[in-house]
Amino acid sequence: MASPPVDPVVSDPSPPAAADAVVVGAGIIGACAALALAEKGLSVALVEKGVVGGEQSSRNWGWCRQQGRDSREIPLIKASLAEWDRMAGRTGRDLGFRRAGVAYVTDKPAELAAWEAWVARAREHQIDSRMLSRAEAAELFPDARADWIGGVATPSDGRAEPARAAPAIAEALRARGGHVLTHCAVRGLETEAGAVSAVVTEQGPIRTRLVLLAAGAWSNLFLKRHGLEMPQLCVRASVLRTAPAPAPAPAVTDGALGAPDFSLRRRLDGGYNLALGGAVAFDLTPDAFRYLRAFWPAFLAERKHMRLRLGRPFLDALRQPTDWPLDGESPFERTRILDPEPDDRVLDQALSALKRAFPALAGVEVAGRWAGLIDATPDAVPAIGPVAAQPGLFIAAGFSGHGFGIGPGAGRLAADLVAGDPPLVDPAPFRFSRFSDGTTLALEAGL
Ligand SMILES: Cc1cc2nc3c(=O)[nH]c(=O)nc-3n(C[C@H](O)[C@H](O)[C@H](O)COP(=O)(O)OP(=O)(O)OC[C@H]3O[C@@H](n4cnc5c(N)ncnc54)[C@H](O)[C@@H]3O)c2cc1C
């Protein structure tokens, strides 16, 4: 398989006997939440079944964007970019965060109309998005040989290095006295008088009254073990990494660019992360039928970009028990790192399109390919907050393909809620209860 490189983090030798809070899952969300909890003075254990950042959080494009965000996420993404600004100081490391801008360009007039609606929304939130005329798009990308009729750009948007971020944040947690456990699956929860009293890991229990489930694609399986659930489905997305472009090739952009037939982001090493827009593969599973009604609007919105498959994942999921004893191996130990096969066909398409648009990059080499499983909710907004039916349990999951940029803000918000502190932003749009209280899970028309 083809994992992207991710900075290694050495595990503590064994879990602590007790902690004020335990965070399940060391992706960007769990790492940021754990650091924020430690900064509040709580003793924290961050517990990861594989390696820190090994799943979505090291496999993503590395865009940190406000542009095109759902209105419900705008206050949180603005706060998150401010958290990213502080992250080098908090971790003592360069995570590659640069406010180098995000731009989309197009050859379709209908897209420009949608982007104008976004620019109006951005203005209400004091975000500096602006439309690009044909001439302005050409000026922003002077080496492009493409017939783009215009675009939209947000200069204050950023990018960061997924391979560095979660590991550096986990190390910062450790520097503040927190515990970091890797290759240590959390099998489930123990309760006393109905409230969480411990997590059971494969290396033994940790007594705690506060648990944050930040388990990405695994969150619903974890919940099901405890008679809870959230509508969560996963799609597979592929990414290609180029080597640094040979001189004297142009710098396409120092930030991120979404073009009609490729999307890229400048890497700290001078290369690019490249993908084919929103192209994803969706392996049908029993949950796809279980949550069909809730996800139907999302499916209709994405079907142009989605390849449906019915294959082994269906059978694997069918065989997957939703209950297991806490003193034996759990499903989380059986798959340490989700590492799906990349789709070479779509990546080759994106690479050809990039080379057509920027002929000076014709000689650029491919340094790696990988894929990741994106966990999504029906309204494409995450769940962040308490799980009322299980006192002591909180969740931060379902980031629906855009959790990296919003990660530091979301982690901080989750930490505020776990600690009972005033929240960074209004958490109501992210409440877990919306999945079961009759709320219409509406998708907002995005970019
Ligand atoms: C190809 C791709 C491109 C993307 N591009 C972008 C982008 O440009 N910008 C953006 O903002 N977002 C992007 N995303 C989305 C972003 O990567 C995710 O939303 C974000 O990383 C989610 O972080 P997380 O911490 O919730 O999940 P994850 O990073 O998946 O972390 C969850 C962790 O929990 C661990 N875990 C699960 N169960 C257990 C257990 N029982 N015990 C212990 N550990 C457990 C897992 O091993 C995993 O490491 C992209 C995603 C992909 C796949």
The ligand as an SDF file (V2000), in Angstrom:
LIG
                    3D

 53 58  0  0  0  0  0  0  0  0999 V2000
   -7.6210   12.7610    0.5440 C   0  0  0  0  0  0  0  0  0  0  0  0
   -8.1310   13.7200    1.5770 C   0  0  0  0  0  0  0  0  0  0  0  0
   -8.0310   15.1000    1.3340 C   0  0  0  0  0  0  0  0  0  0  0  0
   -8.4750   16.0080    2.2980 C   0  0  0  0  0  0  0  0  0  0  0  0
   -8.1970   17.3400    2.1390 N   0  0  0  0  0  0  0  0  0  0  0  0
   -8.4700   18.2110    3.1370 C   0  0  0  0  0  0  0  0  0  0  0  0
   -8.0370   19.5520    3.0640 C   0  0  0  0  0  0  0  0  0  0  0  0
   -7.3460   19.9730    2.1290 O   0  0  0  0  0  0  0  0  0  0  0  0
   -8.3780   20.3940    4.0650 N   0  0  0  0  0  0  0  0  0  0  0  0
   -9.1050   19.9820    5.1330 C   0  0  0  0  0  0  0  0  0  0  0  0
   -9.4280   20.8120    5.9920 O   0  0  0  0  0  0  0  0  0  0  0  0
   -9.4640   18.6820    5.2700 N   0  0  0  0  0  0  0  0  0  0  0  0
   -9.1520   17.7950    4.3110 C   0  0  0  0  0  0  0  0  0  0  0  0
   -9.4850   16.4660    4.4360 N   0  0  0  0  0  0  0  0  0  0  0  0
  -10.2370   16.0410    5.6160 C   0  0  0  0  0  0  0  0  0  0  0  0
   -9.3540   15.9370    6.8320 C   0  0  0  0  0  0  0  0  0  0  0  0
   -8.2040   15.1860    6.5660 O   0  0  0  0  0  0  0  0  0  0  0  0
  -10.1630   15.2810    7.9650 C   0  0  0  0  0  0  0  0  0  0  0  0
  -11.4140   15.9290    8.1090 O   0  0  0  0  0  0  0  0  0  0  0  0
   -9.4220   15.3670    9.3010 C   0  0  0  0  0  0  0  0  0  0  0  0
   -8.1040   14.9130    9.1620 O   0  0  0  0  0  0  0  0  0  0  0  0
  -10.1700   14.5230   10.3230 C   0  0  0  0  0  0  0  0  0  0  0  0
   -9.3660   14.4280   11.4650 O   0  0  0  0  0  0  0  0  0  0  0  0
   -9.7510   13.4340   12.6230 P   0  0  0  0  0  0  0  0  0  0  0  0
   -8.7640   13.6510   13.6980 O   0  0  0  0  0  0  0  0  0  0  0  0
  -11.2170   13.5680   12.9170 O   0  0  0  0  0  0  0  0  0  0  0  0
   -9.6320   11.9700   11.9600 O   0  0  0  0  0  0  0  0  0  0  0  0
   -8.3650   11.0550   11.6440 P   0  0  0  0  0  0  0  0  0  0  0  0
   -7.2160   11.8220   11.1570 O   0  0  0  0  0  0  0  0  0  0  0  0
   -8.8780    9.9760   10.7510 O   0  0  0  0  0  0  0  0  0  0  0  0
   -7.9600   10.4870   13.0430 O   0  0  0  0  0  0  0  0  0  0  0  0
   -8.7350    9.5590   13.7750 C   0  0  0  0  0  0  0  0  0  0  0  0
   -7.7580    8.6800   14.5280 C   0  0  0  0  0  0  0  0  0  0  0  0
   -8.4650    7.8940   15.4790 O   0  0  0  0  0  0  0  0  0  0  0  0
   -7.7850    6.6620   15.5840 C   0  0  0  0  0  0  0  0  0  0  0  0
   -8.7070    5.7010   16.2140 N   0  0  0  0  0  0  0  0  0  0  0  0
   -9.9020    5.2890   15.7340 C   0  0  0  0  0  0  0  0  0  0  0  0
  -10.4880    4.4370   16.6000 N   0  0  0  0  0  0  0  0  0  0  0  0
   -9.6410    4.3040   17.6410 C   0  0  0  0  0  0  0  0  0  0  0  0
   -9.6850    3.5360   18.8550 C   0  0  0  0  0  0  0  0  0  0  0  0
  -10.7560    2.7840   19.1610 N   0  0  0  0  0  0  0  0  0  0  0  0
   -8.6210    3.6170   19.6910 N   0  0  0  0  0  0  0  0  0  0  0  0
   -7.5670    4.4070   19.4140 C   0  0  0  0  0  0  0  0  0  0  0  0
   -7.4720    5.1360   18.2600 N   0  0  0  0  0  0  0  0  0  0  0  0
   -8.5060    5.0880   17.4040 C   0  0  0  0  0  0  0  0  0  0  0  0
   -7.4310    6.3350   14.1450 C   0  0  0  0  0  0  0  0  0  0  0  0
   -6.4100    5.3710   14.0440 O   0  0  0  0  0  0  0  0  0  0  0  0
   -7.0280    7.6990   13.6150 C   0  0  0  0  0  0  0  0  0  0  0  0
   -5.6300    7.9350   13.7050 O   0  0  0  0  0  0  0  0  0  0  0  0
   -9.0840   15.5330    3.4880 C   0  0  0  0  0  0  0  0  0  0  0  0
   -9.1930   14.1600    3.7210 C   0  0  0  0  0  0  0  0  0  0  0  0
   -8.6790   13.2590    2.7900 C   0  0  0  0  0  0  0  0  0  0  0  0
   -8.7390   11.7850    3.0910 C   0  0  0  0  0  0  0  0  0  0  0  0
  1  2  1  0
  2  3  1  0
  2 52  2  0
  3  4  2  0
  4  5  1  0
  4 50  1  0
  5  6  2  0
  6  7  1  0
  6 13  1  0
  7  8  2  0
  7  9  1  0
  9 10  1  0
 10 11  2  0
 10 12  1  0
 12 13  2  0
 13 14  1  0
 14 15  1  0
 14 50  1  0
 15 16  1  0
 16 17  1  0
 16 18  1  0
 18 19  1  0
 18 20  1  0
 20 21  1  0
 20 22  1  0
 22 23  1  0
 23 24  1  0
 24 25  2  0
 24 26  1  0
 24 27  1  0
 27 28  1  0
 28 29  2  0
 28 30  1  0
 28 31  1  0
 31 32  1  0
 32 33  1  0
 33 34  1  0
 33 48  1  0
 34 35  1  0
 35 36  1  0
 35 46  1  0
 36 37  1  0
 36 45  1  0
 37 38  2  0
 38 39  1  0
 39 40  1  0
 39 45  2  0
 40 41  1  0
 40 42  2  0
 42 43  1  0
 43 44  2  0
 44 45  1  0
 46 47  1  0
 46 48  1  0
 48 49  1  0
 50 51  2  0
 51 52  1  0
 52 53  1  0
M  END
$$$$
